[in-house]
Amino acid sequence: MRKIFSSLCVGLLVTAFIGGWASRVLAADAKKLSMSIVHADDSVMHIAAKRWAELINQYTEGRYAVEVFTNDVLANGDQVKCMEMVQRGDIDMSFIPASIAGLVDVNLSSVIVPFLWKDVETIDKTLDPDSPVFKIFADGLLEKNLVALAFIELGYRQLTNNIRPVRTPDDMKGMKIRVANSPVFQEALRAFGANATGLSFTELFTALQQNALDGEENPVVAIIIPNKFYEVQKYLTVWDYVYEPLLPMLSKKLYDSLSDADKEAFRRSCKEVIVEHRQSVRAQDAEGLEFLKAQGMDVIVLTPEERQVFKDKLANNYDKWFANYNPQLVQALLEANK
């Protein structure tokens, strides 16, 4: 099963890049740019980042050469620090999670409200880079010196732990669960009875291995598998509680330096990548769960009724969360998810 899953990833990688490498323009005077992502080497997000870098080089006729740095090494593994470095122009580009972007523009946290989205078709339409909803996000981030070009698929965040199978909120009581640095995530898990703990992503595997933490919540294909959390976690609960996309971003300093033609090249290449990437990630979802089962994980898939029990636990949180966001944005999101 490991070989099958690895072959699938490699196949997608080859398919994505074979055209790009053939047409790449290697200009001696290409301006070198840095792109930092928190994800591991050859993860699906690394593949997407490299694909974007390849298309930027191609569509700017070799004027820009982007080097991709994994594991946020330019920011010592700190996603918040990485975003701040992009704001200052110390890093040129990044994929910033919506939860992290929400720390500088609270409206981004609306995307990650638990159990908000009714289906992926609604997500794709509502978060399209040409949609009115995306414009609200982009305008807010521009004020923070961040140029957001789109949303890119990371997938639904699923729960893993090393204590017991989780089917109800009661099963989570007392568990020490690592969550990203987002008040929405932290408040949601506390409502379920867990002890929500913040920790740098780069420290997470070791903390799970040493039983300093009981569990974590992340997307299967983009995070859990490439980071081998199945080696230190026994149980996976597929609950689709949060859909968290990333935002391909440029520093405003870089964006302002681009010609109009190159700005369009960056946008065009980004749009192509998000479509390719979305298709590949969703195609791997089922294979990912089978792979985790083959590694010995106990995979629990919640029914709609079981998911509703978790959602009901958050009844007192929704008004509080939505009160923080642009009313026009809230109306659009709720209308889309009727």
Secondary structure, DSSP 8 states (H G I E B T S, - for coil): -HHHHHHHHHHHHHHHHHHHHHH----TT-EEEEEE-SS-TTSHHHHHHHHHHHHHHHHTTTSEEEEEESTTGGGTT-HHHHHHHHHHTSS-EEEEEHHHHTTT-GGGGGGG-TT--S-HHHHHHHT-TTSHHHHHHHHHHHTTTEEE---B---EEEEEESS---SSGGGGTT-EEEE-S-HHHHHHHHHTT-EEEE--GGGHHHHHHTTSSSEEEE-IIIIITTTTGGGT--EEEEEEEEE--EEEEEEHHHHHHS-HHHHHHHHHHHHHHHHHHHHHHHHHHHHHHHHHHHTT-EEEE--HHHHHHHHHHTHHHHHHHHTTS-HHHHHHHHHHT-
